[in-house]
Amino acid sequence: MKLIIPMAGAGKRMRPHTLTVPKPLIPVAGKPMVQHLVEDICAMSKEKIEEIGFVIGHFGKEAEKNLLSIAEQMGAKGRIYYQEEALGTAHAVLCASDMLSGKIIVAFSDTLFRGQVTIDDKEEGIIWVQKVADPKAFGVVKLDKNNHITDFVEKPQEFVSDLAIIGIYYFNDGAYLKKEMQYLLDNNLKEKGEYQITNALENMKKKGTKFSVAQVSEWLDCGNKEATLFTNKRMLETKPQKKVPASVKVENSTVVQPCYLHEDVIIKDSVVGPYVAIGMGTVIENSTITDSIVQNNCNIKNAKISGSMLGNNVQFSDGSGNVNLGDYSQFKG
């Protein structure tokens, strides 16, 4: 089994955090978003995932090293591919064309999910979906009585289905998928200016491929600050840190679970939590922090913050409220 993760998007809605770090590497509940995705995909695959291909922009050597490390931790070979221009989902997957053979999982990097799902590799293809209240903003699928897809409908303005495609796919024949996506490029078949994987799936369906669905119980988004904080909360609830690491220095302070605290954190005269993730080397003094993500090597003093995201190496003191600061920011109230 092979896994391809397209993740070349600029992440503009997550600025200022994506000015220095690619969105999929922003930590949620103590781990990069993409690491949660890789771990969950590996857990649901009965067959060992031997290769993981990351389709990225030019993120820099440090980011590439981190991605390869994530693959290595799962016992897989990591591979880096570049998407030079944003030309759509089919184009992104084709950037990893030399991986497109045999059994393939494609998972877009901003898709985190909850639910006990396993891959039935006897199926020709599986598309992961979730029921949504307002299907108008999504690509959806219609099913027949055998749970096979009869139609792919992009952002229907009239109700046809409430099963939204969440961005995870299984194919038992990666070479066939490659052929159908390449056909779109060779014939310049675009939808809204881009080459879409759903158009390739529609062609495969018309030629007889049977696609079934796997439904998740929760689809978690990291598209903006508020959505990322909600995902952080849900991840802390469903994958809790069992206890505060013994090496964390907690002096005259209270940690309200669930939280994630890196082993190298100092908390003095403060209340931290619930739903807080604190990165390596961060020091918190005389502060109250709830429902927030604080990354590495920050110094927070005399603060009361909630619903906040602080990047790496942030200095914040004598302030309160809902805060959103990128790397190397300084604030003194």
C-alpha positions in Angstrom: 0.0 0.0 0.0 1.2 3.5 -0.8 -0.1 6.9 0.5 0.0 10.2 -1.4 -0.6 13.4 0.5 -1.0 16.6 -1.7 -0.2 19.6 0.5 1.2 22.3 -1.7 -1.4 25.0 -0.9 -0.2 28.4 0.5 -2.5 28.3 3.5 -3.4 32.0 3.2 -6.4 31.8 5.6 -4.0 30.7 8.3 -1.6 33.7 8.1 0.4 34.9 9.9 1.3 31.3 11.0 1.9 30.1 7.4 4.4 32.9 6.6 7.1 30.8 8.1 5.7 27.3 8.4 3.6 25.3 5.9 0.1 24.8 7.1 0.2 21.0 7.4 3.2 21.3 9.8 1.4 23.7 12.2 1.0 21.7 15.4 -2.5 20.7 16.7 -2.6 18.9 20.1 1.1 18.6 20.1 1.7 17.2 16.6 1.8 18.6 13.1 -1.6 18.3 11.3 -0.2 16.1 8.7 1.3 13.7 11.3 -2.2 13.2 12.8 -3.5 12.4 9.3 -0.6 9.9 8.5 -1.1 8.1 11.8 -4.8 7.8 11.3 -4.5 6.6 7.7 -1.9 4.0 8.8 -4.1 2.8 11.6 -7.1 2.2 9.3 -5.1 0.3 6.7 -4.9 -3.5 7.3 -2.0 -3.6 4.8 1.2 -1.9 5.8 1.8 1.4 4.1 5.3 1.1 2.7 5.7 4.5 0.9 4.4 8.0 1.7 4.7 10.7 -0.9 4.3 14.3 0.1 3.3 16.7 -2.7 4.5 20.1 -1.6 5.5 23.6 -2.7 9.0 24.8 -2.0 8.7 24.6 1.8 12.5 24.5 2.5 14.8 21.7 3.6 13.8 21.8 7.3 10.1 21.2 6.4 11.1 18.4 4.0 13.2 16.8 6.7 10.3 16.9 9.1 8.0 15.3 6.6 10.4 12.5 5.9 10.8 11.9 9.6 7.0 11.5 9.9 7.1 8.8 7.3 10.1 7.1 9.0 8.2 7.0 12.3 5.5 5.0 10.6 8.0 2.6 9.2 7.5 3.9 5.6 9.8 5.3 3.0 9.1 9.1 2.6 9.3 10.8 -0.8 9.1 14.5 -1.6 7.4 15.8 -4.8 6.9 19.4 -5.9 3.8 21.0 -7.4 5.2 24.1 -9.1 1.8 25.6 -9.9 -1.7 25.1 -8.4 -3.5 23.5 -11.2 -6.0 21.4 -9.3 -6.4 18.1 -7.3 -5.7 15.8 -10.2 -2.6 17.7 -11.2 -1.4 17.6 -7.6 -1.7 13.8 -7.4 0.0 13.4 -10.8 3.0 15.2 -9.4 3.7 11.8 -7.6 3.1 9.9 -10.8 5.9 7.3 -10.2 4.0 6.2 -7.1 0.8 5.6 -9.0 0.7 1.9 -9.3 -1.0 -0.9 -7.3 -3.0 0.0 -4.2 -3.1 3.7 -3.4 -4.6 6.0 -0.8 -4.8 9.7 -1.6 -5.4 11.9 1.4 -5.4 15.7 1.2 -3.5 17.2 4.1 -6.2 19.5 5.5 -8.5 16.5 6.2 -8.5 15.3 9.7 -11.3 12.9 10.8 -12.7 10.8 13.6 -14.3 7.4 13.2 -13.5 3.7 13.2 -12.9 3.1 9.5 -11.0 0.3 7.8 -10.1 -0.2 4.2 -11.7 -3.2 2.4 -9.1 -3.7 -0.3 -11.5 -6.0 -2.2 -13.2 -2.8 -3.3 -12.2 -1.1 -6.6 -12.4 2.3 -5.0 -13.5 3.9 -1.7 -14.4 7.5 -1.2 -14.6 8.9 2.4 -17.7 11.1 3.1 -19.5 12.7 5.9 -23.1 13.9 6.2 -23.3 17.7 6.2 -26.1 20.1 7.0 -25.6 22.3 4.0 -24.2 20.4 1.0 -24.1 23.5 -1.3 -20.5 24.2 -0.3 -19.2 20.7 -1.0 -18.7 18.0 -3.6 -21.2 15.3 -2.8 -22.0 11.8 -4.0 -25.3 9.9 -4.7 -25.6 6.2 -3.9 -27.5 3.2 -5.2 -29.0 0.5 -3.0 -25.7 -1.4 -2.9 -23.8 1.6 -1.4 -22.1 2.3 -4.8 -21.7 5.8 -6.1 -24.0 6.7 -9.0 -23.2 10.4 -9.3 -20.5 13.0 -8.3 -22.1 16.4 -7.9 -20.0 19.5 -7.3 -21.6 22.1 -4.9 -25.2 21.4 -5.7 -27.5 24.3 -5.4 -30.6 22.0 -5.3 -30.5 19.1 -2.8 -29.3 15.8 -4.3 -27.3 14.4 -1.4 -25.8 15.3 2.0 -22.8 13.0 1.7 -19.8 15.4 1.3 -16.5 14.1 -0.1 -13.9 14.9 2.6 -10.7 14.3 0.6 -9.6 10.7 1.3 -9.7 8.1 -1.5 -8.6 4.5 -1.9 -7.9 2.9 -5.3 -6.9 -0.7 -6.0 -5.3 0.2 -9.3 -3.2 3.3 -9.1 -2.0 3.0 -12.7 -5.6 3.2 -13.9 -6.2 6.4 -11.8 -3.0 7.8 -13.3 -4.2 7.1 -16.8 -7.5 8.8 -16.3 -6.0 11.9 -14.6 -3.4 12.2 -17.4 -6.2 12.1 -19.9 -7.6 15.3 -18.3 -4.2 17.1 -18.7 -3.6 15.8 -22.2 -7.0 17.1 -23.4 -7.0 20.2 -21.3 -10.2 19.1 -19.5 -10.6 21.6 -16.7 -13.4 22.5 -14.3 -13.3 26.1 -13.0 -9.8 26.4 -14.4 -8.3 23.4 -12.7 -7.9 19.6 -13.3 -10.1 17.9 -10.8 -9.7 14.4 -9.4 -13.5 14.0 -9.3 -13.6 14.4 -13.1 -11.2 11.4 -13.4 -13.4 9.4 -11.0 -16.5 10.2 -13.1 -14.8 8.9 -16.2 -13.7 5.7 -14.3 -17.3 5.2 -13.0 -18.7 5.5 -16.5 -16.3 2.8 -17.7 -17.5 0.5 -15.0 -15.4 1.1 -11.9 -17.5 0.6 -8.7 -16.8 3.2 -6.0 -18.2 2.6 -2.5 -18.2 5.0 0.4 -16.8 5.0 3.9 -18.5 7.4 6.3 -16.6 9.1 9.1 -18.2 10.3 12.3 -16.5 13.6 12.4 -14.6 15.7 9.8 -12.2 18.2 11.3 -11.0 21.3 9.4 -7.9 23.4 9.9 -8.7 26.0 7.3 -8.5 29.1 9.6 -7.6 30.0 13.2 -11.1 29.2 14.7 -11.4 25.9 12.9 -7.9 24.9 13.9 -8.6 25.7 17.6 -11.7 23.6 17.5 -9.7 20.7 15.9 -7.1 21.1 18.6 -9.9 20.8 21.2 -11.4 17.7 19.6 -8.0 16.1 19.2 -7.2 16.7 22.9 -10.5 15.2 23.8 -10.1 12.1 21.7 -6.3 11.6 21.9 -5.6 13.0 25.4 -2.1 13.2 26.8 -2.4 10.6 29.6 -0.7 12.8 32.2 1.6 15.8 32.5 5.2 14.7 31.7 7.3 14.4 34.9 9.9 16.8 33.4 7.4 19.7 33.1 8.1 22.2 35.8 4.7 23.1 37.4 5.2 25.6 40.3 2.2 26.9 42.2 0.1 26.3 39.2 -2.9 24.3 37.9 -3.2 22.3 34.7 -6.8 21.7 33.7 -7.1 18.7 31.4 -7.3 18.0 28.6 -4.0 19.6 27.6 -0.8 18.8 25.7 2.4 19.9 27.4 5.8 19.3 25.8 8.3 17.7 28.2 10.4 20.9 28.2 7.8 23.5 29.5 7.8 25.7 32.6 4.6 26.9 34.3 4.7 29.2 37.3 1.9 30.8 39.2 -0.5 30.1 36.4 -3.7 28.2 35.3 -3.3 26.4 32.0 -6.2 24.6 30.3 -8.5 23.2 29.3 -7.9 22.6 25.6 -4.4 24.1 25.5 -1.3 22.8 23.7 2.1 24.1 24.7 5.2 23.5 22.7 8.9 22.9 23.6 10.8 25.4 25.6 7.9 27.6 26.4 7.7 29.5 29.8 4.4 30.7 31.3 4.4 32.9 34.3 1.5 34.5 36.3 -1.0 33.8 33.5 -4.2 32.1 32.6 -4.5 30.3 29.2 -7.5 28.4 27.9 -8.5 27.0 24.5 -5.2 27.9 22.8 -2.2 26.7 20.8 1.2 28.0 21.9 4.2 26.8 19.9 7.9 26.5 20.8 10.1 28.8 22.8 7.5 31.3 23.8 7.5 33.4 26.9 4.2 34.4 28.3 4.0 36.6 31.4 1.1 38.4 33.2 -1.4 37.4 30.6 -4.9 36.2 30.3 -5.6 34.7 26.9 -8.3 32.4 25.4 -9.1 31.2 21.8 -5.5 32.2 20.8 -2.7 31.0 18.6 0.9 32.0 19.2 3.7 30.9 16.9 7.3 30.1 17.7 9.5 32.4 19.7 6.7 34.8 20.7 7.2 37.2 23.7 3.8 38.2 25.2 3.3 40.1 28.4 0.8 42.2 30.2 -2.1 41.5 27.8 -5.4 39.7 27.6 -8.0 38.5 25.1 -8.1 36.6 21.9 -4.6 36.7 20.4 -3.2 35.6 17.0 0.5 36.2 16.7 3.0 34.7 14.2 6.6 33.6 14.8 9.0 36.0 16.5 6.2 38.5 17.5 6.5 40.6 20.6 3.7 42.2 22.5 3.8 44.1 25.8 0.5 45.7 27.0 
